[in-house]
Amino acid sequence: RVRKTDNNRIARACGATIVNRTGEIQERDIGTGCGLFECTKIGDEWFTWFVDCDAPKACSVVLRGANKDVLNEVERNLGDAMNVLRTIYLDPRVVPGGGATEMAIAHALVAGSKTQ
């Protein structure tokens, strides 16, 4: 059995319509928007890939790590990076941070000290 959320993602990726009974399937329900469907084993788990879709609306990122702690840290960092990208995409104004102002002042002071 396929989970409902996974089934909805598959239908969205290939342009299919979910039907409850096989007797109700019509030609317009069949999704033809997926160019390649393949199953690949990575480690001990099987993954299915939908490649070359006509109108892709979703993607997956597979994270692997040496242990759960490393994997949790990678997932947290990826989430932070995705949130930063979303924020910049929605509001492209950027303010220097992380010591950028101090570095600019130090650079200007060093450049000024070499001229005198």
WOUR-V642727 format. One record per pair of residues at least 12 apart in sequence whose C-alpha atoms are under 6 Angstrom apart, sorted by the first residue. I is the first residue (numbers start at 1). GAP is how many residues later the second one is. D is the distance in whole Angstrom. If there is no record, write none. Layout:
i->I gap->GAP d->D
i->I gap->GAP d->D
//
This chain:
i->13 gap->43 d->6
i->14 gap->17 d->5
i->14 gap->18 d->6
i->14 gap->19 d->4
i->14 gap->20 d->5
i->15 gap->16 d->5
i->15 gap->18 d->6
i->16 gap->13 d->5
i->16 gap->14 d->5
i->16 gap->15 d->4
i->17 gap->12 d->5
i->33 gap->20 d->5
i->33 gap->21 d->5
i->34 gap->19 d->4
i->35 gap->16 d->6
i->35 gap->17 d->5
i->35 gap->18 d->5
i->36 gap->14 d->6
i->36 gap->15 d->5
i->37 gap->12 d->6
i->37 gap->13 d->5
//
